[in-house]
Amino acid sequence: MKLKFVLGMLSALFVLNNSYARNEFYLKPYVGAGISNITGDAGERSYLKMMGRDYDTKLQSIYTFSAGVEMGYQVNKLRVSTGVQYLQTGNQNNDVLLIFEGQPPVRDSGSISLRFSHLLVPVNIGYEISISKKFSITPQTGFAVSYNMKRVDDWNTNLDKEKTRINQGTFTNLYQPISVFSITSFNLEYSLVKKLRLFVAPTFYYMLTNMDVVRNPAFKTTEHPYALHLSAGCYVGL
């Protein structure tokens, strides 16, 4: 009896999915926001680790933003898309100790937030699973080539409270210009009319390549930014 019920449910789901299959080009503009941080051994942590000393950088997540547009084609339930996207990543260091040379030396402490800007060109593949006539879920995964554009630092120390953008020469000396992200999302879609749907999508970004420029193998630093965003937008069939 249970086996018949399961087979019946699977058959109904199969019929439902084929009933709403479509072949069309589409656009998906969206915006997103969420948290971001890094994995790896960056900067001071890597140096002190090499010297045999334990060091906790106390990196915390920060809130970041994303926006973009997908352009794709759907064949029955299968989607293939590309597009362009702006993504912020970053982290906050709450355990900063600065010592400036002088007589006597000047000490400062506090927190610094680092915020990176990336321009992504993704290639995604997804599959639409119809739940009802109005609702569907589309798991989607892919990769994106990223142009790493800039870093803005937000200083909040005892002696300094300001935002500064590091100059382009320093940025290219520290970071790779091109990186690769993996992207995974789950789109929950609601159909308003035949060619227009609204969607929300938890989306996870992870940089697969090392963003740091490694000039000294003995002092190898690694940074892999990641972000977990909730995106929202619309699907427009063409």
Secondary structure, 3 states (H helix, E strand, C coil): CHHHHHHHHHHHHHHHHHHCCEEEEEEEEEEEEEEEEEECCCHHHHHHHHCCCCCCCCEECEEEEEEEEEEEEEEECEEEEEEEEEEEEEEEEEEEEEEECCCCCEEEEEEEEEEEEEEEEEEEEEECEECCCCEEEEEEEEEEEEEEEEEEEEEEECCCEEEEECCHHHHHHHECCEEEEEEEEEEEEEEEECCEEEEEEEEEEEECCCCECCCCHHHCCCCEEEEEEEEEEEEEEC
